[in-house]
Amino acid sequence: MSINIYGAGIAGLSLAASLSANRFENYKIFEKASEIRKSDTAVQLGFNSFKALKDLGIMELVKNKSIATNSLNIYSKNNFLKKTCIKGTLLIQRNDLIEILLSKIDTNKIVFNKKFSNEKTSKTDLNVDATGGRDGVDSGRIASWGVSNLTADNDKIFKELNLFMFPGMHLVTYPLIANQLSWTYIRKSNTKKNNNIVKDILSPNNDDNFDALINKSMKLQYKNKCNYLNDNKKVLEIGDAAHQFLPHLAQGATQSLIDGVFISEYLIKNKFDENINNQKFSDFARRRLQLLNKISFQSRINAEVFQIENKIISDIRDFVIRFNTPSYNWLFNSYYEA
């Protein structure tokens, strides 16, 4: 069997690393960019990614580049509501995770300046589309993110994982190694008022650089329904191409990472059969897709809850959170199945 992997992001590289770990080397990775792209952002890897990290042989490498946390501080505006438990989340720069995955594959297998095209998939036995999110549904929200250096003057709050909820927007901050801070700012509009709120919380050292990061925003989309199978029977979709999430449970990177191991397990189980059996794969994927659709639905609910604009309703939300924080154990303790 020959395999073409399109996209050298977390999902594509995870699949390649898993194939190599299982001594399958008849694959190539095609990346549309001219090099592995750098990203000034970070990701959260939930406890449910740990088995995949171990299967890939990178658990300790990731831990050495991460900060681990078991708690989340929740704020309404600047008012502390509650510290809630989240089991074993790792906070890591995206670039570091990509470098670790690259260390597990033969980089000579990567072909740059090559785009994915459904019309050119007949030359190989299996094509894996890991090119990221597209053809999604507009969520009506935009996001900005960045990584900043902490100073001695920064409040100790930034040494922990935090969620700040405001009318029409919210901000997530979390610490990284080397005394750095990652932040993700999601809002319904790009109003100057909201931008100033974020600046006040983060107290950036370089206002011009911070303004540039805020202005470099991205529209957020999501998939109505998670699915691995493309209409073309020789194409499997993984990562954001299969299940595009709003970043309200920090599961995009985790599920992309798991996808690589998941697809590799399917191929190994079927002894790399050249004839991909759609029905067999659907049966294999069904329970995992149930989980992914649940995550997708919950992320959209969270988008509304985190950004409630009505003061009365937001006060009710805050009261409920103080005394009855929703449990995400079904998510953070999960592996491949719901």
N, C-alpha and C positions, 0 to 999 in steps of 0.2 A: 504494500500500500504506500502511496505517496500522498503527502499532505502539504497544502499551502496555507499558511497562516497570514492573514492580512491585518496589520496593525501591531506595532511594537510598543503597546501600552501594557498596563498591568495584566489584563486578561490574556492577550496574545503571548506575552513573555512567560506567564505562569503555565500556559499550556505547553510551550516549548520546553520549559524547565522540567515539567513533569514527564514529558515524552523522553527527554534525555536521561532523567533519573531512572527511567524504566528501559533504558538501552535501546530506544527507538530513535534513529537519527535520520530517517528518510523524510525530512521536512525542510521547508524554507519559510522564512519570515519576510513579508513584503511590507515596507513602510513608505507611505506617500511623501514624507518629509525627506530632506537631504541628510538628516542625522537624527539621533535620538534626542527628542526635544526636552529641554529643561523646563521646569515649572516652578514658579515661586509660590508654592503652596505645600500643604501637608495633608495627610490622610489619617483617619482613625481605623485601626484594625480591631474588630471586636473579638471576644473570646471564641466566637463560633468560627473564626479563621484559624485557630491554633492547630487543629489537626492537619489542615492543608499546609500550613507552614512547616510542620514536622514532616509531612509526606514529601515536601519539596527539599527537605534538608537545610532549611534556612531559619529555623526558629531562633537559634542563638544569635545568628547574624542580625536578624531583625531586632531582637531584644537589645543588643548592644548599641543600636542606632535609635532606640526608642525611649520614651518615658512612659512608664506604666501607671495607670490610675484605676481605682475601683470606685470612684465617686464622681458625681456631677453636681455642681452648685447651680441652683435655679434662681433667677432674679426676675422680678417684674419691675421694669425700668431699673432703678438703682437699689431697689428694696429687696433684700435677701428673703427668699421664701423657704427654701429647703435644700439640704444636701441629701441626694439620693444615691443608692448603690447601683453601680453598673459593673458587672464582673469582668475584671482583667482586660481592660481596653489598652491597646498600645498606640501611642501617638508618634508618628514618624514623618519626616519630610518625604514627599513623593519621589524626589530625585534619588534619595538613599534607597528606597524600596526598589526602584527600577535598576539601580546599579547592582543590588544584591541579586536580583533575578538574572541580570545579564551575566553575572559571574558563574551561573550554573548552565550556561549554554555556549555553544560555539558561535561567536559573533560573526564568523565568516558566513554563517547561514542567513544573515540579514541582507536583504537587497533594498536599497534606498531608491527614492523617487519612483515608486511603483504604486499605483492606485488600484483599489479593488474594483472589479467589473464583473457583473453576473454573466456577461456575454463571453467571457474568457475562462470559464470554469471547467470546461470539458477536457482540458489537457491533463488534469490530475484527478486522482481518485476521490479526494475530499478537499474541499475548500472551507476554511474557518474564517468567518467574518468577525474580526475583533476591532473594527474601525471606529467604535464609539457610537455615541448617541446621534440619531438622525430620524427623520420622519416621525417625531414625537408630537405630543399635544402641548401647545403653549400653556404654561401654568399661570401666566400673567405676572410672573415675578422675575426679578433680575438679581444677580449675585456678583459680589466682588470678594477677593481674598488676597492674602499676602502673608509674608513671614517677616517679622520685625525683631530687632535686637532689643533685649531687655536691659535696663540700666539699674543701678543701685537704688534709684529713686522709685522704681516701679513697685506698686503695692504687691504684697505676697499673694494676693488673690490670683495673680497671673501665673502662679506656680501650680494652679489647679485647672481642671476642665470646667468651663462656665457657660451658661446659657442666659442671655439677657433678652427679655421680651418687651417690645414696645409696640404701640399702635402702628400697624402697617409694616413693621420690620422687626428683625431680630438679629442678634450678634452672638456668635459662638467663638470663644477663645480657648486655646489650650497650649500648654508648654511643650517645648521641644528641647533636645539636648543642645549643648553649647549656649545655654542661656538665651534661647530664642522663643518667640511667641508667634503662634499661628492664629489667624483670625479669618472667619467667614461671615460676611455681611449680606443678608438677604432681605429684599424689600419689594414692595409693590410698585414703588416709584422712586425716582432718583432725585428727591427733593433735597434742597440745601439744608433744610432743618434736620432731616434724618442723618445726613452726612456729618453735620456738626455734633450730633449726639454721639456718633461712633468715635469721632475725633476726641471728644471730651473723655470718653471711657478709656481709650487706648493711649491718649497723650503722646502722639507720635513725635519723635525728635525732629523729623524732617517733614514739614507740612506739605511742601511741594511734591515730594515723592509719594506721600500718602494720598494726596488729591489725585495724583496720576493713577494710582492703584484703584481708587474708588471709581474713577471715570472709565477704567478698563473693565467694563462689566459684561456679563454674559446672560442671555435669556435662558431661563430654566424650562426644560421640557421633561415630560415623562411619558412612559409607555402605558397605553390603556390596558394592555394585557401582555404579560411576559410570555415569551415564546423563544425556543431555540431553533426551530426548523424554518428555514427559508422556503419559499415556493419552489425554488430550484432544489431538486432532491440531492444534489451534491454539495449543498452549502449548509453549514451549521453556523448559527449566530451565537456569540458569547459576549459577556460583559454588557456594556451599555447598549450595544446593538441588539441584545436580546431582552434586556430589562433595565430601562432607564429610570432611575429614581430621583426624586427631589432629595436634596441633601439634608433631610430632617431627622434621620436616624443614623447618619454616618455609615451607611452600609454599601455604598457604591463600590469602594475599593475592596472591601471584604468579600462581597459577592463576586466581583470580577476575579479575584484571586482564587476563590473556591471553584469558579467555573473551569479554570484551567485543569485542576486536579480532577474535577467531576467528568469532564469530557475525556480526559486521558484514561480514567477508570473504565468508561464505557468502551473505548477502543480496545483496551487490554482485555476486557471481559469477552469481547467478540473477536479476539485474536487478530485485530487489524484487518478484518474482512473488508475487501474492496467494495462490496455492495452494501452501502448504508441502508439499513432497514428502518424506514420511517416509523412503522408501528412498534418495532422493538425499542427504538430509541424513545418514542413517546411514552411507553410503559416505564422505561428506566427513569425518565425525567419527570413523570407526572407528580410525584409527591414533592419533589424539589420545587416545581413550578407553583404548587399550592403555597409553599412558603414565600416564594418571591412575589407572588401576587398579594399576599398578606402584607409584606413589607412595603410594597408599592402603595397599597391602600392606606396603610398607617402613616406613611410619609406625607401623603396628601392631607390627611386629617391633622397631622402635626403642623403643617403649613398654615392651616386656618387657626389652630389653637395658639401657636406662637405669635401670631400677628393680628389678634383680635383688636378691632378699632373702637368698638363700642365700650365705653367705660364701665357701664353696669355689668355687662357680660364678662369683661376682663376681670372685674372685682370678684365675680363668682368663680371664675377660673382660678384666680389666685387663692381663694379660700379653699377650694377643692384640693389644689396642689399641696397646700400647707398640711392638710390632714389626711390626704388619700392619694399619694403619688402613684400614677399608673405603673404597673410592673412590666418590664420588657424581658423577663426571664425566658419567655418562649422564644425570643430572638437571640439573646446573647448566649444562651446555653445550647442553641441548635447547631447542627452540622449541615447535613444535606437535606434533611427532611423536615416537614412541618410537624 
